Amino acid sequence: MRLRTALLGSRAALLFMIATCSTLSLAAPAPYYLWQGKHKTVCAQTSPGKGWTKVSGGFVKSDCSI
């Protein structure tokens, strides 16, 4: 009985690890956006703070070139 319970537990753990790894492999990097402030324009994945407006976005590179 103990062996059967141990096998079921290890199977469940193996299935959980496979499911977790398969979803992690589908993750994509976050896009970069061009943000405009009062006196400056920056490229970032998230807003630099209050007062910044998203000008354009969906860039792959961190310098917002593509």
PDB file with SEQRES, HELIX, SHEET and CRYST1 records, atoms N, CA, C and O in Angstrom:
SEQRES   1 A   66  MET ARG LEU ARG THR ALA LEU LEU GLY SER ARG ALA ALA          
SEQRES   2 A   66  LEU LEU PHE MET ILE ALA THR CYS SER THR LEU SER LEU          
SEQRES   3 A   66  ALA ALA PRO ALA PRO TYR TYR LEU TRP GLN GLY LYS HIS          
SEQRES   4 A   66  LYS THR VAL CYS ALA GLN THR SER PRO GLY LYS GLY TRP          
SEQRES   5 A   66  THR LYS VAL SER GLY GLY PHE VAL LYS SER ASP CYS SER          
SEQRES   6 A   66  ILE                                                          
HELIX    1 AA1 ARG A    2  LEU A   24  1                                  23    
SHEET    1 AA1 3 THR A  41  ALA A  44  0                                        
SHEET    2 AA1 3 TYR A  32  GLN A  36 -1                                        
SHEET    3 AA1 3 THR A  53  PHE A  59 -1                                        
CRYST1    1.000    1.000    1.000  90.00  90.00  90.00 P 1           1          
ATOM      1  N   MET A   1       0.814  -1.190   0.000  1.00  0.00           N  
ATOM      2  CA  MET A   1       0.000   0.000   0.000  1.00  0.00           C  
ATOM      3  C   MET A   1       0.864   1.264   0.000  1.00  0.00           C  
ATOM      4  O   MET A   1       0.570   2.226  -0.710  1.00  0.00           O  
ATOM      5  N   ARG A   2       1.926   1.252   0.797  1.00  0.00           N  
ATOM      6  CA  ARG A   2       2.812   2.420   0.848  1.00  0.00           C  
ATOM      7  C   ARG A   2       3.492   2.659  -0.490  1.00  0.00           C  
ATOM      8  O   ARG A   2       3.644   3.798  -0.934  1.00  0.00           O  
ATOM      9  N   LEU A   3       3.902   1.555  -1.131  1.00  0.00           N  
ATOM     10  CA  LEU A   3       4.578   1.671  -2.422  1.00  0.00           C  
ATOM     11  C   LEU A   3       3.636   2.264  -3.462  1.00  0.00           C  
ATOM     12  O   LEU A   3       4.041   3.099  -4.271  1.00  0.00           O  
ATOM     13  N   ARG A   4       2.388   1.835  -3.436  1.00  0.00           N  
ATOM     14  CA  ARG A   4       1.405   2.346  -4.379  1.00  0.00           C  
ATOM     15  C   ARG A   4       1.165   3.845  -4.168  1.00  0.00           C  
ATOM     16  O   ARG A   4       1.069   4.599  -5.136  1.00  0.00           O  
ATOM     17  N   THR A   5       1.071   4.270  -2.927  1.00  0.00           N  
ATOM     18  CA  THR A   5       0.883   5.686  -2.604  1.00  0.00           C  
ATOM     19  C   THR A   5       2.102   6.500  -3.026  1.00  0.00           C  
ATOM     20  O   THR A   5       1.962   7.608  -3.542  1.00  0.00           O  
ATOM     21  N   ALA A   6       3.284   5.958  -2.810  1.00  0.00           N  
ATOM     22  CA  ALA A   6       4.512   6.655  -3.195  1.00  0.00           C  
ATOM     23  C   ALA A   6       4.599   6.800  -4.713  1.00  0.00           C  
ATOM     24  O   ALA A   6       5.023   7.841  -5.214  1.00  0.00           O  
ATOM     25  N   LEU A   7       4.199   5.761  -5.444  1.00  0.00           N  
ATOM     26  CA  LEU A   7       4.228   5.835  -6.905  1.00  0.00           C  
ATOM     27  C   LEU A   7       3.227   6.858  -7.429  1.00  0.00           C  
ATOM     28  O   LEU A   7       3.529   7.596  -8.367  1.00  0.00           O  
ATOM     29  N   LEU A   8       2.049   6.907  -6.835  1.00  0.00           N  
ATOM     30  CA  LEU A   8       1.048   7.893  -7.258  1.00  0.00           C  
ATOM     31  C   LEU A   8       1.530   9.311  -6.978  1.00  0.00           C  
ATOM     32  O   LEU A   8       1.307  10.211  -7.787  1.00  0.00           O  
ATOM     33  N   GLY A   9       2.183   9.516  -5.849  1.00  0.00           N  
ATOM     34  CA  GLY A   9       2.720  10.834  -5.509  1.00  0.00           C  
ATOM     35  C   GLY A   9       3.823  11.256  -6.458  1.00  0.00           C  
ATOM     36  O   GLY A   9       3.884  12.416  -6.864  1.00  0.00           O  
ATOM     37  N   SER A  10       4.696  10.322  -6.816  1.00  0.00           N  
ATOM     38  CA  SER A  10       5.788  10.670  -7.724  1.00  0.00           C  
ATOM     39  C   SER A  10       5.267  10.899  -9.139  1.00  0.00           C  
ATOM     40  O   SER A  10       5.812  11.728  -9.867  1.00  0.00           O  
ATOM     41  N   ARG A  11       4.226  10.183  -9.539  1.00  0.00           N  
ATOM     42  CA  ARG A  11       3.618  10.425 -10.851  1.00  0.00           C  
ATOM     43  C   ARG A  11       2.984  11.809 -10.901  1.00  0.00           C  
ATOM     44  O   ARG A  11       3.118  12.526 -11.892  1.00  0.00           O  
ATOM     45  N   ALA A  12       2.302  12.173  -9.840  1.00  0.00           N  
ATOM     46  CA  ALA A  12       1.669  13.491  -9.785  1.00  0.00           C  
ATOM     47  C   ALA A  12       2.733  14.589  -9.842  1.00  0.00           C  
ATOM     48  O   ALA A  12       2.558  15.593 -10.532  1.00  0.00           O  
ATOM     49  N   ALA A  13       3.819  14.397  -9.124  1.00  0.00           N  
ATOM     50  CA  ALA A  13       4.895  15.395  -9.138  1.00  0.00           C  
ATOM     51  C   ALA A  13       5.524  15.497 -10.527  1.00  0.00           C  
ATOM     52  O   ALA A  13       5.838  16.594 -10.989  1.00  0.00           O  
ATOM     53  N   LEU A  14       5.706  14.368 -11.185  1.00  0.00           N  
ATOM     54  CA  LEU A  14       6.277  14.366 -12.532  1.00  0.00           C  
ATOM     55  C   LEU A  14       5.347  15.074 -13.520  1.00  0.00           C  
ATOM     56  O   LEU A  14       5.809  15.867 -14.341  1.00  0.00           O  
ATOM     57  N   LEU A  15       4.049  14.799 -13.448  1.00  0.00           N  
ATOM     58  CA  LEU A  15       3.090  15.467 -14.325  1.00  0.00           C  
ATOM     59  C   LEU A  15       3.055  16.969 -14.077  1.00  0.00           C  
ATOM     60  O   LEU A  15       2.942  17.754 -15.019  1.00  0.00           O  
ATOM     61  N   PHE A  16       3.150  17.368 -12.817  1.00  0.00           N  
ATOM     62  CA  PHE A  16       3.170  18.792 -12.479  1.00  0.00           C  
ATOM     63  C   PHE A  16       4.403  19.472 -13.058  1.00  0.00           C  
ATOM     64  O   PHE A  16       4.309  20.575 -13.595  1.00  0.00           O  
ATOM     65  N   MET A  17       5.559  18.822 -12.952  1.00  0.00           N  
ATOM     66  CA  MET A  17       6.794  19.404 -13.486  1.00  0.00           C  
ATOM     67  C   MET A  17       6.731  19.511 -15.015  1.00  0.00           C  
ATOM     68  O   MET A  17       7.180  20.508 -15.580  1.00  0.00           O  
ATOM     69  N   ILE A  18       6.192  18.520 -15.671  1.00  0.00           N  
ATOM     70  CA  ILE A  18       6.077  18.564 -17.134  1.00  0.00           C  
ATOM     71  C   ILE A  18       5.139  19.686 -17.556  1.00  0.00           C  
ATOM     72  O   ILE A  18       5.442  20.424 -18.494  1.00  0.00           O  
ATOM     73  N   ALA A  19       4.006  19.823 -16.879  1.00  0.00           N  
ATOM     74  CA  ALA A  19       3.051  20.884 -17.217  1.00  0.00           C  
ATOM     75  C   ALA A  19       3.650  22.260 -16.992  1.00  0.00           C  
ATOM     76  O   ALA A  19       3.447  23.163 -17.802  1.00  0.00           O  
ATOM     77  N   THR A  20       4.382  22.430 -15.907  1.00  0.00           N  
ATOM     78  CA  THR A  20       5.003  23.713 -15.607  1.00  0.00           C  
ATOM     79  C   THR A  20       6.078  24.064 -16.628  1.00  0.00           C  
ATOM     80  O   THR A  20       6.126  25.196 -17.111  1.00  0.00           O  
ATOM     81  N   CYS A  21       6.920  23.132 -16.954  1.00  0.00           N  
ATOM     82  CA  CYS A  21       7.995  23.385 -17.921  1.00  0.00           C  
ATOM     83  C   CYS A  21       7.453  23.661 -19.311  1.00  0.00           C  
ATOM     84  O   CYS A  21       8.013  24.479 -20.041  1.00  0.00           O  
ATOM     85  N   SER A  22       6.376  22.992 -19.686  1.00  0.00           N  
ATOM     86  CA  SER A  22       5.833  23.209 -21.028  1.00  0.00           C  
ATOM     87  C   SER A  22       5.217  24.592 -21.165  1.00  0.00           C  
ATOM     88  O   SER A  22       5.286  25.181 -22.244  1.00  0.00           O  
ATOM     89  N   THR A  23       4.620  25.127 -20.114  1.00  0.00           N  
ATOM     90  CA  THR A  23       4.053  26.474 -20.201  1.00  0.00           C  
ATOM     91  C   THR A  23       5.138  27.535 -20.133  1.00  0.00           C  
ATOM     92  O   THR A  23       4.987  28.601 -20.730  1.00  0.00           O  
ATOM     93  N   LEU A  24       6.215  27.277 -19.431  1.00  0.00           N  
ATOM     94  CA  LEU A  24       7.306  28.247 -19.367  1.00  0.00           C  
ATOM     95  C   LEU A  24       8.002  28.390 -20.715  1.00  0.00           C  
ATOM     96  O   LEU A  24       8.507  29.465 -21.041  1.00  0.00           O  
ATOM     97  N   SER A  25       8.034  27.342 -21.482  1.00  0.00           N  
ATOM     98  CA  SER A  25       8.719  27.414 -22.777  1.00  0.00           C  
ATOM     99  C   SER A  25       7.933  28.242 -23.794  1.00  0.00           C  
ATOM    100  O   SER A  25       8.484  28.624 -24.826  1.00  0.00           O  
ATOM    101  N   LEU A  26       6.665  28.523 -23.525  1.00  0.00           N  
ATOM    102  CA  LEU A  26       5.846  29.307 -24.438  1.00  0.00           C  
ATOM    103  C   LEU A  26       5.873  30.803 -24.126  1.00  0.00           C  
ATOM    104  O   LEU A  26       5.306  31.595 -24.878  1.00  0.00           O  
ATOM    105  N   ALA A  27       6.508  31.193 -23.053  1.00  0.00           N  
ATOM    106  CA  ALA A  27       6.530  32.605 -22.653  1.00  0.00           C  
ATOM    107  C   ALA A  27       7.368  33.431 -23.626  1.00  0.00           C  
ATOM    108  O   ALA A  27       8.419  32.989 -24.091  1.00  0.00           O  
ATOM    109  N   ALA A  28       6.890  34.624 -23.922  1.00  0.00           N  
ATOM    110  CA  ALA A  28       7.603  35.533 -24.822  1.00  0.00           C  
ATOM    111  C   ALA A  28       8.122  36.730 -24.025  1.00  0.00           C  
ATOM    112  O   ALA A  28       7.557  37.068 -22.985  1.00  0.00           O  
ATOM    113  N   PRO A  29       9.191  37.374 -24.501  1.00  0.00           N  
ATOM    114  CA  PRO A  29       9.688  38.551 -23.796  1.00  0.00           C  
ATOM    115  C   PRO A  29       8.694  39.713 -23.895  1.00  0.00           C  
ATOM    116  O   PRO A  29       7.939  39.817 -24.862  1.00  0.00           O  
ATOM    117  N   ALA A  30       8.706  40.564 -22.902  1.00  0.00           N  
ATOM    118  CA  ALA A  30       7.815  41.727 -22.899  1.00  0.00           C  
ATOM    119  C   ALA A  30       8.302  42.760 -23.912  1.00  0.00           C  
ATOM    120  O   ALA A  30       9.508  42.961 -24.051  1.00  0.00           O  
ATOM    121  N   PRO A  31       7.391  43.413 -24.615  1.00  0.00           N  
ATOM    122  CA  PRO A  31       7.797  44.422 -25.607  1.00  0.00           C  
ATOM    123  C   PRO A  31       8.249  45.721 -24.942  1.00  0.00           C  
ATOM    124  O   PRO A  31       7.913  46.000 -23.791  1.00  0.00           O  
ATOM    125  N   TYR A  32       9.014  46.501 -25.688  1.00  0.00           N  
ATOM    126  CA  TYR A  32       9.478  47.811 -25.226  1.00  0.00           C  
ATOM    127  C   TYR A  32       8.605  48.894 -25.844  1.00  0.00           C  
ATOM    128  O   TYR A  32       8.111  48.744 -26.961  1.00  0.00           O  
ATOM    129  N   TYR A  33       8.419  49.984 -25.110  1.00  0.00           N  
ATOM    130  CA  TYR A  33       7.612  51.103 -25.584  1.00  0.00           C  
ATOM    131  C   TYR A  33       8.408  52.395 -25.491  1.00  0.00           C  
ATOM    132  O   TYR A  33       9.302  52.527 -24.655  1.00  0.00           O  
ATOM    133  N   LEU A  34       8.080  53.340 -26.348  1.00  0.00           N  
ATOM    134  CA  LEU A  34       8.688  54.662 -26.331  1.00  0.00           C  
ATOM    135  C   LEU A  34       7.806  55.551 -25.463  1.00  0.00           C  
ATOM    136  O   LEU A  34       6.619  55.713 -25.745  1.00  0.00           O  
ATOM    137  N   TRP A  35       8.379  56.128 -24.409  1.00  0.00           N  
ATOM    138  CA  TRP A  35       7.652  56.957 -23.448  1.00  0.00           C  
ATOM    139  C   TRP A  35       8.119  58.398 -23.553  1.00  0.00           C  
ATOM    140  O   TRP A  35       9.319  58.653 -23.645  1.00  0.00           O  
ATOM    141  N   GLN A  36       7.188  59.344 -23.539  1.00  0.00           N  
ATOM    142  CA  GLN A  36       7.487  60.777 -23.640  1.00  0.00           C  
ATOM    143  C   GLN A  36       7.174  61.455 -22.315  1.00  0.00           C  
ATOM    144  O   GLN A  36       6.064  61.360 -21.791  1.00  0.00           O  
ATOM    145  N   GLY A  37       8.196  62.152 -21.780  1.00  0.00           N  
ATOM    146  CA  GLY A  37       8.019  62.970 -20.585  1.00  0.00           C  
ATOM    147  C   GLY A  37       8.028  64.439 -20.969  1.00  0.00           C  
ATOM    148  O   GLY A  37       7.913  64.775 -22.148  1.00  0.00           O  
ATOM    149  N   LYS A  38       8.165  65.320 -19.979  1.00  0.00           N  
ATOM    150  CA  LYS A  38       8.187  66.760 -20.284  1.00  0.00           C  
ATOM    151  C   LYS A  38       9.391  67.148 -21.126  1.00  0.00           C  
ATOM    152  O   LYS A  38       9.260  67.893 -22.096  1.00  0.00           O  
ATOM    153  N   HIS A  39      10.576  66.639 -20.753  1.00  0.00           N  
ATOM    154  CA  HIS A  39      11.804  67.061 -21.433  1.00  0.00           C  
ATOM    155  C   HIS A  39      12.612  65.897 -21.999  1.00  0.00           C  
ATOM    156  O   HIS A  39      13.738  66.090 -22.456  1.00  0.00           O  
ATOM    157  N   LYS A  40      12.052  64.702 -21.971  1.00  0.00           N  
ATOM    158  CA  LYS A  40      12.846  63.538 -22.339  1.00  0.00           C  
ATOM    159  C   LYS A  40      11.966  62.449 -22.945  1.00  0.00           C  
ATOM    160  O   LYS A  40      10.776  62.359 -22.643  1.00  0.00           O  
ATOM    161  N   THR A  41      12.567  61.623 -23.803  1.00  0.00           N  
ATOM    162  CA  THR A  41      11.919  60.440 -24.361  1.00  0.00           C  
ATOM    163  C   THR A  41      12.788  59.239 -24.021  1.00  0.00           C  
ATOM    164  O   THR A  41      13.998  59.258 -24.246  1.00  0.00           O  
ATOM    165  N   VAL A  42      12.165  58.189 -23.476  1.00  0.00           N  
ATOM    166  CA  VAL A  42      12.919  56.995 -23.095  1.00  0.00           C  
ATOM    167  C   VAL A  42      12.234  55.743 -23.657  1.00  0.00           C  
ATOM    168  O   VAL A  42      11.052  55.759 -24.000  1.00  0.00           O  
ATOM    169  N   CYS A  43      13.003  54.678 -23.736  1.00  0.00           N  
ATOM    170  CA  CYS A  43      12.501  53.392 -24.183  1.00  0.00           C  
ATOM    171  C   CYS A  43      12.495  52.454 -22.975  1.00  0.00           C  
ATOM    172  O   CYS A  43      13.542  52.223 -22.371  1.00  0.00           O  
ATOM    173  N   ALA A  44      11.328  51.911 -22.617  1.00  0.00           N  
ATOM    174  CA  ALA A  44      11.226  51.023 -21.456  1.00  0.00           C  
ATOM    175  C   ALA A  44      10.052  50.064 -21.641  1.00  0.00           C  
ATOM    176  O   ALA A  44       9.167  50.296 -22.464  1.00  0.00           O  
ATOM    177  N   GLN A  45      10.061  48.981 -20.859  1.00  0.00           N  
ATOM    178  CA  GLN A  45       8.976  48.007 -20.938  1.00  0.00           C  
ATOM    179  C   GLN A  45       7.749  48.467 -20.155  1.00  0.00           C  
ATOM    180  O   GLN A  45       6.622  48.120 -20.508  1.00  0.00           O  
ATOM    181  N   THR A  46       7.959  49.233 -19.113  1.00  0.00           N  
ATOM    182  CA  THR A  46       6.853  49.755 -18.307  1.00  0.00           C  
ATOM    183  C   THR A  46       7.008  51.265 -18.161  1.00  0.00           C  
ATOM    184  O   THR A  46       8.063  51.822 -18.465  1.00  0.00           O  
ATOM    185  N   SER A  47       5.971  51.908 -17.703  1.00  0.00           N  
ATOM    186  CA  SER A  47       5.999  53.361 -17.549  1.00  0.00           C  
ATOM    187  C   SER A  47       7.064  53.785 -16.538  1.00  0.00           C  
ATOM    188  O   SER A  47       7.176  53.180 -15.472  1.00  0.00           O  
ATOM    189  N   PRO A  48       7.851  54.825 -16.862  1.00  0.00           N  
ATOM    190  CA  PRO A  48       8.860  55.316 -15.921  1.00  0.00           C  
ATOM    191  C   PRO A  48       8.249  56.002 -14.700  1.00  0.00           C  
ATOM    192  O   PRO A  48       8.957  56.254 -13.725  1.00  0.00           O  
ATOM    193  N   GLY A  49       6.979  56.301 -14.732  1.00  0.00           N  
ATOM    194  CA  GLY A  49       6.326  56.924 -13.579  1.00  0.00           C  
ATOM    195  C   GLY A  49       5.200  57.840 -14.010  1.00  0.00           C  
ATOM    196  O   GLY A  49       4.736  57.794 -15.150  1.00  0.00           O  
ATOM    197  N   LYS A  50       4.765  58.681 -13.067  1.00  0.00           N  
ATOM    198  CA  LYS A  50       3.682  59.623 -13.349  1.00  0.00           C  
ATOM    199  C   LYS A  50       4.130  60.664 -14.362  1.00  0.00           C  
ATOM    200  O   LYS A  50       5.287  61.085 -14.364  1.00  0.00           O  
ATOM    201  N   GLY A  51       3.213  61.071 -15.216  1.00  0.00           N  
ATOM    202  CA  GLY A  51       3.517  62.123 -16.168  1.00  0.00           C  
ATOM    203  C   GLY A  51       4.121  61.644 -17.477  1.00  0.00           C  
ATOM    204  O   GLY A  51       4.434  62.464 -18.340  1.00  0.00           O  
ATOM    205  N   TRP A  52       4.293  60.351 -17.649  1.00  0.00           N  
ATOM    206  CA  TRP A  52       4.857  59.804 -18.878  1.00  0.00           C  
ATOM    207  C   TRP A  52       3.730  59.276 -19.757  1.00  0.00           C  
ATOM    208  O   TRP A  52       2.787  58.660 -19.261  1.00  0.00           O  
ATOM    209  N   THR A  53       3.831  59.518 -21.066  1.00  0.00           N  
ATOM    210  CA  THR A  53       2.830  59.073 -22.026  1.00  0.00           C  
ATOM    211  C   THR A  53       3.463  58.112 -23.022  1.00  0.00           C  
ATOM    212  O   THR A  53       4.573  58.347 -23.502  1.00  0.00           O  
ATOM    213  N   LYS A  54       2.756  57.034 -23.329  1.00  0.00           N  
ATOM    214  CA  LYS A  54       3.259  56.065 -24.301  1.00  0.00           C  
ATOM    215  C   LYS A  54       3.090  56.651 -25.696  1.00  0.00           C  
ATOM    216  O   LYS A  54       1.974  56.957 -26.116  1.00  0.00           O  
ATOM    217  N   VAL A  55       4.211  56.810 -26.420  1.00  0.00           N  
ATOM    218  CA  VAL A  55       4.195  57.399 -27.748  1.00  0.00           C  
ATOM    219  C   VAL A  55       3.969  56.315 -28.808  1.00  0.00           C  
ATOM    220  O   VAL A  55       3.075  56.443 -29.645  1.00  0.00           O  
ATOM    221  N   SER A  56       4.756  55.275 -28.775  1.00  0.00           N  
ATOM    222  CA  SER A  56       4.610  54.151 -29.695  1.00  0.00           C  
ATOM    223  C   SER A  56       5.122  52.899 -29.002  1.00  0.00           C  
ATOM    224  O   SER A  56       5.719  52.983 -27.929  1.00  0.00           O  
ATOM    225  N   GLY A  57       4.897  51.756 -29.598  1.00  0.00           N  
ATOM    226  CA  GLY A  57       5.336  50.581 -28.885  1.00  0.00           C  
ATOM    227  C   GLY A  57       5.291  49.296 -29.653  1.00  0.00           C  
ATOM    228  O   GLY A  57       4.973  49.242 -30.841  1.00  0.00           O  
ATOM    229  N   GLY A  58       5.629  48.254 -28.913  1.00  0.00           N  
ATOM    230  CA  GLY A  58       5.716  46.938 -29.476  1.00  0.00           C  
ATOM    231  C   GLY A  58       7.077  46.620 -30.050  1.00  0.00           C  
ATOM    232  O   GLY A  58       7.203  45.746 -30.907  1.00  0.00           O  
ATOM    233  N   PHE A  59       8.110  47.330 -29.580  1.00  0.00           N  
ATOM    234  CA  PHE A  59       9.476  47.104 -30.079  1.00  0.00           C  
ATOM    235  C   PHE A  59      10.083  45.877 -29.432  1.00  0.00           C  
ATOM    236  O   PHE A  59       9.756  45.543 -28.293  1.00  0.00           O  
ATOM    237  N   VAL A  60      10.970  45.201 -30.156  1.00  0.00           N  
ATOM    238  CA  VAL A  60      11.646  44.022 -29.644  1.00  0.00           C  
ATOM    239  C   VAL A  60      12.947  44.395 -28.951  1.00  0.00           C  
ATOM    240  O   VAL A  60      13.290  43.828 -27.914  1.00  0.00           O  
ATOM    241  N   LYS A  61      13.669  45.347 -29.524  1.00  0.00           N  
ATOM    242  CA  LYS A  61      14.968  45.755 -28.975  1.00  0.00           C  
ATOM    243  C   LYS A  61      14.792  46.825 -27.886  1.00  0.00           C  
ATOM    244  O   LYS A  61      13.836  47.600 -27.903  1.00  0.00           O  
ATOM    245  N   SER A  62      15.735  46.844 -26.947  1.00  0.00           N  
ATOM    246  CA  SER A  62      15.643  47.775 -25.823  1.00  0.00           C  
ATOM    247  C   SER A  62      15.960  49.220 -26.178  1.00  0.00           C  
ATOM    248  O   SER A  62      15.788  50.114 -25.349  1.00  0.00           O  
ATOM    249  N   ASP A  63      16.423  49.459 -27.407  1.00  0.00           N  
ATOM    250  CA  ASP A  63      16.659  50.852 -27.833  1.00  0.00           C  
ATOM    251  C   ASP A  63      15.520  51.354 -28.724  1.00  0.00           C  
ATOM    252  O   ASP A  63      15.630  52.410 -29.347  1.00  0.00           O  
ATOM    253  N   CYS A  64      14.418  50.583 -28.777  1.00  0.00           N  
ATOM    254  CA  CYS A  64      13.215  50.923 -29.548  1.00  0.00           C  
ATOM    255  C   CYS A  64      13.520  51.155 -31.031  1.00  0.00           C  
ATOM    256  O   CYS A  64      12.886  51.996 -31.668  1.00  0.00           O  
ATOM    257  N   SER A  65      14.474  50.424 -31.575  1.00  0.00           N  
ATOM    258  CA  SER A  65      14.831  50.602 -32.979  1.00  0.00           C  
ATOM    259  C   SER A  65      13.996  49.732 -33.916  1.00  0.00           C  
ATOM    260  O   SER A  65      13.804  50.084 -35.079  1.00  0.00           O  
ATOM    261  N   ILE A  66      13.505  48.612 -33.425  1.00  0.00           N  
ATOM    262  CA  ILE A  66      12.692  47.722 -34.292  1.00  0.00           C  
ATOM    263  C   ILE A  66      11.422  47.357 -33.560  1.00  0.00           C  
ATOM    264  O   ILE A  66      10.592  46.621 -34.093  1.00  0.00           O  
TER     265      ILE A  66                                                      
END                                                                             
